[in-house]
Amino acid sequence: MHHVTTGGLRHWEAKALSALADVETDPGNFLMALSGLPFLDRAAVVEALRRRAEHLESRLADLNRDLMEVRPVPCHVEAMFAYTSSRVACEQDWVRSYLADLANPSEEQEHPE
């Protein structure tokens, strides 16, 4: 019979929380971390996602600042900035919405403790 060691579990938890917090994480790793939410400490998940939201906010500010510094630019460059900003803002909205869901869980969303 196989089982997870305490050290292995701690390593997995750290990797999962890191994937939740780090906006540079491969999307597959982020989704894998989301799949493990029932096995992670809710407070640690909330903190990781708050860090992610903060990073996304900073990234949006950086994108806006960078665009202001290089304007005027051709239309295709404006489009590139707009596309990237839209993706970041969309993810930021999703993270904020999910954090709100975690703050007010329904019975169906409850994580096993």
C-alpha positions as CSV (number, residue, x, y, z in Angstrom):
1,M,0.0,0.0,0.0
2,H,1.2,3.5,-0.9
3,H,0.7,6.7,1.1
4,V,1.8,10.2,1.1
5,T,4.5,11.1,3.6
6,T,4.2,14.2,5.8
7,G,7.1,15.7,3.9
8,G,5.6,14.9,0.6
9,L,2.3,16.5,1.6
10,R,4.0,19.6,2.8
11,H,5.9,19.9,-0.4
12,W,2.7,19.5,-2.5
13,E,0.9,22.1,-0.3
14,A,3.7,24.6,-0.8
15,K,3.8,24.0,-4.6
16,A,0.0,24.3,-4.8
17,L,-0.1,27.5,-2.8
18,S,2.8,29.0,-4.8
19,A,0.9,28.2,-8.1
20,L,-2.2,29.9,-6.7
21,A,-0.2,33.1,-5.8
22,D,2.2,33.4,-8.7
23,V,0.9,35.1,-11.8
24,E,3.8,33.7,-13.8
25,T,2.7,30.1,-13.0
26,D,1.9,27.9,-16.0
27,P,-1.9,27.9,-16.4
28,G,-1.9,24.1,-16.1
29,N,-0.2,24.3,-12.7
30,F,-2.7,26.9,-11.6
31,L,-5.6,24.7,-12.6
32,M,-4.0,21.7,-10.9
33,A,-3.7,23.8,-7.7
34,L,-7.4,24.7,-8.0
35,S,-8.2,21.1,-8.3
36,G,-6.5,20.5,-4.9
37,L,-8.4,23.2,-3.0
38,P,-10.4,20.8,-0.9
39,F,-7.2,19.5,0.6
40,L,-5.6,22.9,1.3
41,D,-6.1,25.2,4.3
42,R,-8.8,27.8,3.4
43,A,-6.9,30.6,5.0
44,A,-3.7,29.8,3.1
45,V,-5.7,29.6,-0.1
46,V,-7.3,33.0,0.5
47,E,-3.8,34.5,1.3
48,A,-2.3,33.0,-1.9
49,L,-5.2,34.3,-4.1
50,R,-4.9,37.7,-2.4
51,R,-1.3,37.8,-3.4
52,R,-2.2,36.9,-6.9
53,A,-4.8,39.7,-7.0
54,E,-2.2,42.2,-5.8
55,H,0.3,41.0,-8.5
56,L,-2.4,41.4,-11.1
57,E,-3.2,44.9,-9.9
58,S,0.5,45.8,-10.1
59,R,0.8,44.3,-13.5
60,L,-2.2,46.4,-14.8
61,A,-0.6,49.5,-13.4
62,D,2.7,48.7,-15.0
63,L,1.0,48.0,-18.4
64,N,-0.8,51.4,-18.2
65,R,2.4,53.2,-17.2
66,D,4.4,51.5,-20.0
67,L,1.8,52.5,-22.6
68,M,1.8,56.1,-21.4
69,E,5.6,56.2,-21.7
70,V,5.7,55.0,-25.3
71,R,2.7,56.8,-26.7
72,P,2.1,57.7,-29.5
73,V,2.3,54.3,-30.9
74,P,0.8,52.6,-34.0
75,C,-2.7,51.1,-33.7
76,H,-1.4,47.5,-33.6
77,V,0.7,48.4,-30.6
78,E,-2.3,50.0,-28.8
79,A,-4.2,46.7,-29.6
80,M,-1.4,44.6,-28.1
81,F,-1.5,46.6,-24.9
82,A,-5.3,46.6,-24.8
83,Y,-5.4,42.8,-25.4
84,T,-2.9,42.1,-22.6
85,S,-4.6,44.6,-20.2
86,S,-8.0,43.0,-20.9
87,R,-6.6,39.5,-20.1
88,V,-5.0,40.7,-16.9
89,A,-8.1,42.6,-15.8
90,C,-10.3,39.6,-16.6
91,E,-8.2,37.3,-14.4
92,Q,-8.1,39.9,-11.7
93,D,-12.0,40.1,-11.8
94,W,-12.1,36.3,-11.6
95,V,-9.8,36.1,-8.6
96,R,-11.7,38.8,-6.7
97,S,-15.0,37.1,-7.4
98,Y,-13.6,33.7,-6.3
99,L,-12.2,35.3,-3.1
100,A,-15.7,36.7,-2.4
101,D,-17.1,33.2,-2.9
102,L,-14.5,31.8,-0.4
103,A,-15.5,34.4,2.1
104,N,-19.2,33.4,1.9
105,P,-19.2,29.7,1.0
106,S,-22.4,27.8,0.4
107,E,-22.8,24.3,1.8
108,E,-21.9,22.9,-1.6
109,Q,-18.6,24.8,-1.7
110,E,-17.4,23.8,1.7
111,H,-13.9,22.4,1.9
112,P,-13.6,19.2,3.9
113,E,-11.5,20.0,7.0
